[in-house]
């Protein structure tokens, strides 16, 4: 009974308040839209706003758990996709190409950078010999990232290199170089391809770009460039020296040698290439002088072999033998110098000393050219059985 009376009293009070609030003499709000007007009491407007706010809060309380569930589901999906991508990348770097390719393609749709997925998948397909699949994956990557991007350029070039299409890789990398002149990986790969092709003029064109970006050991690369040009001149001399073109080849060699910077003219690779070209042109004396001058100043056992080759035009190399014996006294013994001494003594028919030098060389290393030279010395001395043994050992020894 008391509750009923309380509810009735509350209803009466609420009604009185509403009647009081609807009284326009206490203030009202007028809203005009075109020819239509809406007029409501000020306190009724306040009440409506309070009801709307309470309704919005109630709706937020009801919707919030669903929103949290939806967000959590999305976060779990993103975390799962990230784990799949990391596992795919791990498979790629561990060499599981088939698994990596399938996982990379599968996780591409949820990846932040799907183009990268397709590029790696294309590389994995190429490594397993599936060229058609690799091309299709590269086309899929082109739909996600620009076709001239460095990543796609490098992927196409590396796929071409795996099928030994070095010229195709160079063409692709040249296009990439034109679009991205300071991209270091493109420059590095193009440099390596040009060296493999022995395209020395192309490498000379690339060298300023490599110098601007500071890519690689430029001193060694420049030495290799000039040595390669000189070696090409030597090859031309070997092929054309007897056909009436020797003067032209000699002029070409002189021009190439003049292009070598002064600091590199004493580099062993450049010096060796120049000496071999001179020998091919029949100017062994000049080659011998240049090599001997260098060896007196900077000892290089490998160049000793080229020095001996330069002396072969001299039928009586007694002076060269004296020089080589002095080197042996002044320096640590090496198999190259002992082999040269054995050859010089053999040419002078000093076969006992030749045999001694060659046997000393064999005690330092077992190489086929030493066995072959010792076999020739023994054969010339009449020891045919010993010569046969040496020739047999030369077949199974380390190559020259």
C-alpha positions in Angstrom: 0.0 0.0 0.0 2.8 2.4 0.9 4.6 1.5 -2.4 1.5 2.3 -4.4 1.1 5.6 -2.6 4.7 6.4 -3.3 4.4 5.6 -7.0 1.2 7.7 -7.2 2.9 10.7 -5.5 5.9 10.4 -7.8 3.6 10.3 -10.8 1.8 13.4 -9.7 5.0 15.3 -9.0 6.4 14.2 -12.5 3.2 15.3 -14.2 3.3 18.6 -12.4 6.9 19.1 -13.4 6.0 18.2 -17.0 3.1 20.6 -17.1 5.4 23.3 -15.6 8.0 22.5 -18.2 5.5 22.7 -21.1 4.6 26.2 -20.1 5.9 28.3 -23.0 5.9 31.4 -20.8 9.0 30.0 -19.1 10.9 29.9 -22.3 10.8 27.9 -25.6 12.9 26.9 -28.6 11.7 27.6 -32.1 13.1 25.7 -35.1 12.2 26.9 -38.6 12.9 24.7 -41.7 11.5 26.3 -44.8 7.8 26.8 -44.3 7.7 24.5 -41.3 8.2 25.5 -37.7 8.6 23.4 -34.6 8.2 25.0 -31.2 9.0 23.2 -28.0 9.5 24.2 -24.4 13.0 24.9 -23.2 12.8 22.4 -20.4 11.3 19.8 -22.6 14.2 20.2 -25.0 16.6 19.7 -22.0 14.6 16.6 -21.1 14.8 15.2 -24.6 18.6 15.8 -24.7 19.0 13.9 -21.4 16.9 11.0 -22.7 19.0 10.9 -25.9 22.2 10.9 -23.9 21.0 8.2 -21.6 19.9 6.2 -24.7 23.3 6.6 -26.3 25.0 5.4 -23.2 22.8 2.4 -22.9 23.4 1.5 -26.6 27.1 1.9 -26.1 27.0 -0.5 -23.1 25.1 -3.0 -25.2 27.3 -2.8 -28.3 30.7 -2.5 -26.6 31.1 -6.3 -25.9 30.4 -7.1 -29.6 32.9 -4.4 -30.7 35.6 -5.8 -28.4 34.9 -9.3 -29.7 35.2 -8.1 -33.3 38.4 -6.2 -32.6 39.9 -9.2 -30.8 39.0 -11.4 -33.7 40.7 -9.0 -36.2 43.8 -8.8 -34.0 44.0 -12.6 -33.7 43.6 -12.8 -37.5 46.4 -10.3 -38.1 48.7 -12.0 -35.6 48.0 -15.4 -37.4 48.8 -13.8 -40.8 52.0 -12.3 -39.4 53.1 -15.7 -38.0 52.4 -17.3 -41.4 54.4 -14.7 -43.1 57.3 -15.1 -40.7 57.2 -18.8 -41.2 57.2 -18.4 -45.0 60.2 -16.1 -44.9 62.0 -18.5 -42.6 61.3 -21.4 -45.1 62.6 -19.2 -47.9 65.9 -18.4 -46.1 66.3 -22.0 -45.0 66.0 -23.2 -48.6 62.6 -24.9 -48.4 61.5 -23.5 -51.7 58.3 -25.3 -52.3 56.9 -24.7 -48.8 58.1 -21.1 -48.9 56.4 -20.4 -52.3 53.1 -21.9 -51.2 53.1 -20.0 -47.8 54.1 -16.7 -49.4 51.3 -16.9 -51.9 48.8 -17.9 -49.3 49.8 -15.1 -46.9 50.0 -12.4 -49.6 46.3 -11.3 -49.3 46.8 -10.4 -45.6 50.3 -9.0 -46.0 50.9 -5.3 -45.6 53.2 -5.5 -48.7 51.8 -8.3 -50.9 54.2 -7.4 -53.7 57.1 -8.5 -51.6 55.4 -11.9 -51.0 55.0 -12.4 -54.7 58.6 -11.4 -55.5 60.0 -13.9 -52.9 57.6 -16.5 -54.2 58.8 -15.9 -57.7 62.4 -16.3 -56.7 61.5 -19.6 -54.8 59.8 -20.9 -57.9 62.8 -20.0 -60.1 65.1 -21.9 -57.7 63.1 -25.0 -58.3 63.2 -24.6 -62.1 59.6 -23.5 -62.5 60.2 -20.6 -64.8 56.5 -20.2 -65.9 55.3 -20.1 -62.4 58.0 -17.5 -61.5 56.9 -15.3 -64.4 53.3 -15.5 -63.3 54.2 -14.5 -59.8 56.2 -11.6 -61.0 53.2 -10.4 -63.0 51.2 -10.7 -59.8 53.8 -8.6 -58.1 53.6 -5.9 -60.8 49.9 -5.5 -59.9 50.9 -4.6 -56.4 54.1 -2.5 -56.8 55.4 -0.4 -59.8 56.9 -2.5 -62.6 60.2 -0.5 -62.6 60.7 -0.9 -58.8 64.2 -2.1 -57.8 62.8 -5.2 -56.1 61.2 -6.4 -59.4 64.3 -5.4 -61.4 66.5 -7.5 -59.2 64.1 -10.4 -59.1 63.9 -10.6 -62.9 67.7 -10.3 -63.2 68.4 -13.0 -60.6 65.9 -15.3 -62.3 67.7 -14.7 -65.6 71.0 -15.5 -64.0 69.8 -18.8 -62.6 69.1 -19.9 -66.1 72.5 -18.6 -67.2 71.0 -15.8 -69.3 73.7 -13.3 -68.4 72.9 -11.0 -71.4 69.2 -10.9 -70.4 70.1 -10.1 -66.8 72.4 -7.2 -68.0 69.6 -5.8 -70.2 67.2 -5.9 -67.2 69.7 -4.3 -64.9 70.6 -1.6 -67.4 66.9 -0.6 -67.5 66.9 -0.6 -63.7 70.1 1.5 -63.6 68.4 4.1 -65.9 65.4 4.3 -63.6 67.4 4.1 -60.3 70.9 5.4 -61.0 72.0 5.3 -57.3 70.5 1.9 -56.3 73.6 0.0 -54.9 72.3 -3.6 -55.4 71.5 -3.0 -59.0 74.9 -1.5 -59.6 76.6 -4.4 -57.8 74.8 -7.1 -59.7 75.3 -5.3 -63.0 79.1 -5.0 -62.2 79.3 -8.7 -61.5 77.5 -9.6 -64.8 79.7 -7.3 -66.9 82.8 -8.9 -65.3 81.4 -12.4 -66.1 80.8 -11.3 -69.7 84.2 -9.6 -69.8 82.4 -6.5 -71.1 85.2 -4.2 -70.2 83.9 -1.2 -72.1 80.5 -1.6 -70.3 82.3 -1.8 -67.0 84.2 1.4 -67.7 80.9 3.1 -68.4 79.5 1.8 -65.1 82.6 2.7 -63.0 81.7 6.4 -62.4 78.3 5.4 -61.0 80.0 2.9 -58.7 82.5 5.6 -57.6 79.6 8.0 -56.8 77.9 5.4 -54.6 81.1 4.0 -53.1 80.0 0.5 -54.1 82.6 -2.3 -53.6 86.4 -2.2 -53.8 86.9 0.3 -56.6 90.7 0.0 -56.7 90.6 -3.7 -57.3 87.8 -3.4 -59.8 89.6 -0.7 -61.8 92.7 -2.9 -61.8 90.6 -5.8 -63.1 89.1 -3.6 -65.8 92.4 -2.5 -67.2 93.8 -6.0 -66.8 90.8 -7.4 -68.7 91.3 -4.8 -71.5 95.0 -5.7 -71.7 94.2 -9.5 -71.7 91.8 -8.9 -74.6 94.6 -7.2 -76.5 96.9 -10.2 -75.7 94.3 -12.5 -77.0 94.0 -10.4 -80.2 97.8 -10.5 -80.5 97.8 -14.3 -80.2 95.2 -14.6 -82.9 96.2 -11.9 -85.3 100.0 -11.6 -84.9 100.7 -13.9 -87.8 98.0 -12.6 -90.1 99.5 -9.2 -91.0 97.5 -7.3 -88.3 100.3 -7.3 -85.7 101.1 -3.5 -86.1 97.4 -2.7 -85.5 97.2 -4.9 -82.5 100.5 -3.4 -81.1 99.0 0.1 -81.5 95.8 -1.0 -79.7 97.9 -2.5 -76.9 100.0 0.7 -76.6 96.7 2.7 -76.4 95.3 0.5 -73.8 98.5 0.6 -71.7 98.5 4.4 -71.9 94.9 4.5 -70.5 96.0 2.6 -67.4 96.6 5.1 -64.5 100.1 5.3 -63.3 99.4 3.9 -59.9 97.9 0.8 -61.5 100.7 0.1 -64.0 102.6 -1.6 -61.2 99.5 -3.7 -60.1 100.3 -7.4 -60.6 97.2 -8.1 -62.6 97.8 -5.2 -65.0 101.5 -5.9 -65.3 100.9 -9.6 -66.0 98.3 -8.9 -68.7 100.6 -6.4 -70.3 103.5 -8.7 -70.2 101.5 -11.6 -71.8 100.3 -9.3 -74.5 103.9 -8.2 -75.3 105.0 -11.9 -75.3 102.2 -12.7 -77.7 103.4 -9.9 -80.0 106.9 -11.2 -79.9 108.4 -8.5 -77.6 109.5 -10.9 -74.8 112.5 -8.8 -74.0 110.5 -5.8 -73.0 108.1 -8.0 -71.0 111.1 -9.6 -69.2 112.6 -6.2 -68.3 109.3 -4.9 -67.0 108.6 -8.0 -64.9 112.2 -8.2 -63.6 112.1 -4.5 -62.6 108.9 -5.1 -60.6 110.1 -8.3 -59.0 113.3 -6.6 -57.8 111.1 -4.1 -56.0 108.0 -6.0 -55.0 108.3 -9.8 -54.9 105.4 -11.8 -56.3 105.9 -15.5 -56.8 103.1 -15.8 -59.3 104.8 -13.2 -61.6 108.0 -15.2 -61.5 106.2 -17.8 -63.8 105.3 -15.0 -66.3 108.9 -13.7 -66.1 110.2 -17.1 -67.1 107.7 -17.3 -70.0 109.1 -13.9 -71.2 112.6 -15.4 -71.4 111.7 -18.3 -73.6 112.8 -16.4 -76.7 116.3 -16.4 -75.5 118.1 -19.7 -76.4 120.9 -19.2 -73.9 119.2 -17.8 -70.7 122.3 -17.9 -68.6 121.8 -14.3 -67.4 118.3 -15.1 -66.4 119.5 -18.2 -64.5 121.9 -16.1 -62.5 119.1 -13.6 -61.6 116.8 -16.5 -60.5 119.5 -18.1 -58.4 120.2 -14.7 -56.7 116.5 -14.4 -56.0 116.6 -17.9 -54.4 119.4 -16.8 -52.1 117.7 -13.5 -51.1 114.2 -14.8 -50.5 112.3 -17.6 -49.0 112.1 -20.7 -51.3 108.8 -21.0 -53.2 107.7 -23.6 -55.6 107.2 -21.1 -58.4 110.8 -19.9 -58.3 112.2 -23.5 -58.0 110.0 -24.5 -61.0 111.5 -21.6 -63.0 115.0 -22.6 -62.0 114.3 -26.1 -63.1 113.0 -25.0 -66.5 116.0 -22.6 -67.0 118.5 -25.4 -66.2 116.6 -27.8 -68.5 116.8 -25.2 -71.4 120.6 -24.9 -70.7 120.8 -28.7 -70.5 122.1 -28.6 -66.8 119.9 -31.6 -66.0 121.3 -32.5 -62.6 120.6 -29.0 -61.2 117.2 -29.0 -63.0 116.3 -32.3 -61.3 117.4 -31.0 -57.9 115.4 -27.8 -58.2 112.3 -29.6 -59.3 112.5 -32.2 -56.5 112.8 -29.3 -54.0 109.7 -27.8 -55.5 107.8 -31.1 -55.1 108.7 -31.2 -51.4 106.9 -27.8 -51.1 103.8 -28.8 -53.1 102.5 -31.6 -55.4 101.5 -30.0 -58.7 101.1 -31.4 -62.1 103.3 -28.9 -63.9 106.2 -29.7 -61.6 105.8 -33.5 -62.2 105.6 -32.9 -66.0 108.7 -30.8 -66.0 110.6 -33.4 -63.9 109.4 -36.1 -66.2 110.8 -34.2 -69.2 114.1 -33.7 -67.4 114.4 -37.4 -66.5 113.4 -38.4 -70.0 116.2 -36.2 -71.4 118.6 -37.7 -68.9 117.7 -41.2 -70.2 115.7 -42.3 -67.1 112.6 -43.3 -69.0 111.1 -45.4 -66.1 111.4 -42.4 -63.8 109.9 -40.1 -66.4 106.9 -42.4 -66.9 106.3 -42.4 -63.1 106.4 -38.6 -63.1 104.0 -38.3 -66.0 101.6 -40.7 -64.2 101.8 -38.6 -61.0 101.2 -35.5 -63.0 97.8 -36.8 -64.0 96.6 -37.2 -60.4 98.3 -34.1 -58.9 96.9 -30.6 -58.4 96.2 -28.9 -61.8 98.5 -26.2 -63.1 
